[in-house]
C-alpha cells in the first residue's frame, strides 16, 4: 500500500458518485486499514479548492475532497490504477489547513 495511490471504488453505496478512492494515509502506519479520500469528477459539485486535491486521470478532471474521508480495509482495495505522488505538496497544504489554526 502506498500513499497517493488511486484505486477503483468498489463500495456499492458510493461508487455512483465517487468512482475512485485516493489513499492518503502515511505509509509508516500499518493497521490493516487505509484512510482514503472520495474522488469524483470535477465540476459535479462545487469544489472548495483549499481542501480539495484536483488532478487529471485518463483524460478527465477529478477532485478528491479531504472533507470526505473513509477508513477502509486494505482488502477492499484492488490494484492501484495510478500513483499520484505529484499531489504530495497539495495534500500537505490541505491537511495543514484543516487541522492547524
ChimeraX attribute file (.defattr): number of C-alpha atoms within 10 A of each C-alpha:
attribute: neighborCount
match mode: 1-to-1
recipient: residues
	/A:1	16
	/A:2	15
	/A:3	19
	/A:4	24
	/A:5	19
	/A:6	24
	/A:7	21
	/A:8	19
	/A:9	20
	/A:10	15
	/A:11	15
	/A:12	7
	/A:13	8
	/A:14	12
	/A:15	16
	/A:16	11
	/A:17	13
	/A:18	20
	/A:19	17
	/A:20	25
	/A:21	26
	/A:22	28
	/A:23	27
	/A:24	20
	/A:25	19
	/A:26	13
	/A:27	12
	/A:28	8
	/A:29	9
	/A:30	11
	/A:31	8
	/A:32	10
	/A:33	17
	/A:34	25
	/A:35	17
	/A:36	25
	/A:37	26
	/A:38	22
	/A:39	27
	/A:40	21
	/A:41	19
	/A:42	16
	/A:43	10
	/A:44	10
	/A:45	9
	/A:46	7
	/A:47	15
	/A:48	12
	/A:49	11
	/A:50	16
	/A:51	21
	/A:52	21
	/A:53	22
	/A:54	18
	/A:55	16
	/A:56	12
	/A:57	12
	/A:58	7
	/A:59	7
	/A:60	9
	/A:61	13
	/A:62	22
	/A:63	26
	/A:64	25
	/A:65	22
	/A:66	22
	/A:67	14
	/A:68	12
	/A:69	17
	/A:70	15
	/A:71	12
	/A:72	15
	/A:73	12
	/A:74	14
	/A:75	9
	/A:76	13
	/A:77	19
	/A:78	12
	/A:79	10
	/A:80	16
	/A:81	12
	/A:82	14
	/A:83	15
	/A:84	16
	/A:85	12
	/A:86	10
	/A:87	13
	/A:88	14
	/A:89	9
	/A:90	15
	/A:91	20
	/A:92	11
	/A:93	13
	/A:94	19
	/A:95	15
	/A:96	13
	/A:97	12
	/A:98	12
	/A:99	7
	/A:100	6
	/A:101	5
